[in-house]
Amino acid sequence: MDLRKRHAMSGSGLTSVFSARPASARRKPSPDSHASQPRSWRAGNPECICNRRGRGTMATSSVSKGCFVFKPNFKKRKISVPIEDYFNKGKNESEDSKLRFETYHLMWEQMKYETERLQEELNKNLFDNLIEFLQKSHSGFRKNSRDWGHQIKHREIPAAALVLGVNVTDHDLIFRSLTEALQNNVTPYVVSLQAKDCPDMKHFLQKLVSQLDCCVDTEPKEKESIQVTQKMTHCSMDSLSSWYMTVTQKTDLKIPGKKRTTSSQWQSPPVVLILKDMESFTTKILQDFIIVSSQHLHEFPLILIFGIATSPIIIHRLLPHAVSSLLCIELFQSLPCKEHLTTVLDKLLLTTQFPFKISEKVLQILTNIFLYHDFSIRNFVKGLQLSLLEHFYSQPLSVLCCSLPEAKRRINFLSVNQCENIRRLPSFRRYVEKQASEKQVALLTNERFLKEETQSLLENLHVYHLNYFLVLKCLHNFTSSLPKYPLGRQIRELYCTCLEKNIWESEEYASALQLLRMLAKDELMTILQKCFMVFKSSSEKQLGSTAKRIEEFLAQFQNLDDAKEEEDASGSQPKGLQKTDLYHLQKSLLEMKELRRTSKKQTRFEVLREKVVNFIDCLVREYLLPPETQPLYEVVYFSAAHTLREHLNAAPRVALHTALNNPYYYLKNEALKSEEGCIPNIAPDICIAYKLHLECSRLINLVDWSEAFATVVTAAEKMDANSTTTEEMNEIIHARFIRAVSELELLGFIKPTKQKTDHVARLTWGGC
């Protein structure tokens, strides 16, 4: 074909395409004409989009009509709904819900502050040892003395192996505090790296450089230029060494004119690199970095801190001897998780500083999750926070769960409904039943008398807790060192037992008393000294006298004579010698043996030891009563263990079965209510398919399953069998069935089988 003809045909085709467009699309629309155009046409006009969004014409240039999509400039909306509004919309909405939320928030802030302060105290010794090691390493870098040469050879990198335990969720908080402490006391150049951010050596060095850049105090323009040059250049140890020389020279020049921190006053401070999860780093990355860093150690002074969750032996498993010999390793061990938990319990629960308490079952759930799942103190405190929130959310009388003076003040302003809530408490009912008839009538009818009695009962509850925790710690001092630990080795085990029942009625308690009656003098005096220090802090009259009694016991033990007492003359002196035969001699010997056994007299130490054991037994029976015996204990105790278990220890399989078998449980739609064994018509497709599959055996016929599904759905849709749209609806129902079956397969309830092509195999059996 001729080229001109081809050009004419292509031109005519192009003209026809443009001619198909409306005339208004080829001319610039005026404002009037633009307003008169349809909305869909205005949306597809490129120039309209450019005018509205301020875009360039090149962004919307096209040979045909079209709709151009631009990503809008999203602005984060600030949620203006207060948190207390969500707290107020509950099952126990009352007039004091806002006050309960404020009380909860204040108490949680105090508990959170106490937890953070406790964390700092527990880590202080560890951080001090680490800082001392790093300062020693830094002085060796600066002096390059012979003494340091004996400790760290040429090209050896100082490395601290920090064993933190398997509670990985708590490590972030520890490393955050450690970084802050190192920046304030050792060096401003502290970098923390994780294995997930360093898949290879290139990313490892890039992360190292980027974090080091953030540690430098530079002007914004200088910082931007440094970042640009780092992106353009390749990261290597040579570039790091030159960067370190440049930064330290600038810092040394600026020191006289500025007020510096302790870490910035040092000349040429080292670079501390923290590897948070050493077990997760690949061996090749660690080996290459250590080898290269050891060759640049004098130009780029580096100190490594290995975060280890398992055991220090992991260092030698990851690094061969040729690489580990380049490290000067020192081991540091954090506080064990169980001791940390004991300290947290002592500061948050075994004290009268915070009135909120938890029941035995709730404490058991929290400790079981801690001991058998993660060893995480952070998660334990979060569970305690959830218990606190649930208590203030579900208990209307939790408004009185505050300090004793504030609780007495709030009692005076209780409404009639709140007074009725007090009368409905089971513990208060038991208390009323034990009173005289006149007092019973006054408590049930007189609001003023009820408020006065409530103030007195809350004060008694406060005194009960004060005495309870002191006697509990005293009993723990006696039983924590006994063989086989009949009442537990940790105080939390003893606390759970005392919360559950009368501890003196248990066999373990009787066994513990028997072992206490066999203690030696030195052991008993040591335990009494600990108990004296516990009771010495008490200002109560009864427990103050208890401290004096223990002090008297200690004085009596010190005055004891270690020599054995002489036996009684009547029982120990032999009878006069006389002639006798063998029979009478044997008889007299048996009589003397029986007399010694029955008339054996206890020593002064044994008598005093028996008095001490009986004294401790009386304290336990008097003060270690279960909380359920105290009136109004529901005000401060959270006992809804099932609610806490649903949130913290959920069972996914049971939750899936509940959602699919009874969708009303989660959706709260009244139309989904049905009798047991029935399939609701308007239930979700996956729920219908799931309930039908429960009626099948191990192999499910897809055809029968599909027909049963269609029958249920048809009843829901109320379809007419003679309708013209029946075939279309059948296709839709079939598609819905296929989707429901695919979802069940994804959840793991069924799988395809090779036994029969038109069947699927059921993977679960029984109710779920």
Beta strands, then each sheet from edge to edge (+ up, - down):
strand 1: 157-163
strand 2: 190-193
strand 3: 271-275
strand 4: 302-308
strand 5: 327-333
strand 6: 357-358
strand 7: 637-638
strand 8: 699-701
strand 9: 750-752
strand 10: 759-762
sheet 1: 2+ 3+ 4+ 1+ 5+
sheet 2: 6+ 7+
sheet 3: 8+ 10- 9+
end
